[in-house]
């Protein structure tokens, strides 16, 4: 099966009201072409799961870098993320009621996505005990094991995961450059459809097996022509 599609075709798989995961850390390792195509599309009312809310001011003088572009374009109704301090627009939108924000501790989010991908019922962690985290919707309750109390945090999954790598072969096996891998690796396991934007597409066998981080069996579609930062 030919997995190569355009950014516009990738965006067409995202429908109103869906939950999407987007990889990246302040835009590093984010699928920028696909995000631009989503901004240009009519889709709306999305729930976003992402490490952060993007950058208000990005590299090269670009405004609304990474998922900040989706927020600015009014595509989002709800955001699960771990860090919002680099994009002041999200504060204004949350305070005005335009967007619902659910803050998740960063390590917990990674584990909750991993649990979603592995089919686990949740994550046991002490992170957030005795704080406002206990009242968040993603906390299913508490349990005690060997005299130690834990929060039970629900797994996270999405309808579509939009990830980014540096190089992929035509089957979809992905190699990540430097810190690009961040949340992309776990997100590739935790969605019904996975679309990866990559800088290079090579023939099957050209990526050494030991360099493959995300298996092509997880990747439904590839978009060629991403950026490496």
Protein Blocks (a to p, Z undefined) as FASTA:
>chain_A
ZZbdcfklmmmmpcghiacddedeehiapafklmmmmmmpmbehiacddfbeojfbdghh
iahehjllmmmnopafbdcdfbfklmmklmmmmmnopaccddddfklmmmmmmmmmnopa
bdcdfehphiaklmpmklgbdcdeehiacddddddddfbdcdddfbdcfkopacdehjln
mmmmmmmmmcfbdcdddfbdcdehjacfklpmbdfklpmbdcehiafZZ
